[in-house]
Amino acid sequence: MKTVLVFYKEWIELNHPDVDGTFIERSTVVEVEKLTDLNEMFEVIDDVKVIC
């Protein structure tokens, strides 16, 4: 298992007809077997830092 810090963007849909949605920058620590498993967990990944 690898512990990684993932910086990603999440799309937030705004429920107003005149305003589009927006991306919110977030980060989280997750454990994965392979780094390619992150592709299934997040849509827009900005950066990945391997902790251990």
N, C-alpha and C positions, 0 to 999 in steps of 0.2 A: 504494500500500500504506500502511496505517496500522499503527503499532505501538501496542498497548494493553496496559495492566496490568489483568488481570481477577481480581476477588475472587469466588470461587464456593464452593458447598457440594457435597460429594460424599457420597453415601449409602454407608455401610459396613455390610454385612450381617454380623451376628455369628452364628456357627454354634452357637448354643446355644438349646434350646427355651424356656428361661425368660427369655431376654433378647432384647429387640428390637434392631434395628440403630440406628445413630446417624449424624448428619450431622457431617462433618469440614470445617472451614473451611480453604480453600486459596487460593493465588494463583499466577498465572503470567503471563508476558509472551508475547504472540502477535502475529503479523502477519496482517492480514485486508484484503481488498479493501473490503468494506463492513462496518459495525458489525453489521448484521443477520446476518452470517455467524456471529457468536458464538452465536446461538440454536441452530445445528446442532452446535456443539462442546461446549456446556455445558448442563446441565439446570436448575440453580438458580444464577442470577447475582445476586450481592449489589451489586456496584459495578463500574464500568468507568472507567478513567482513560486518556485518550488521551495518549500520550507524544510522538508525532510522526507 
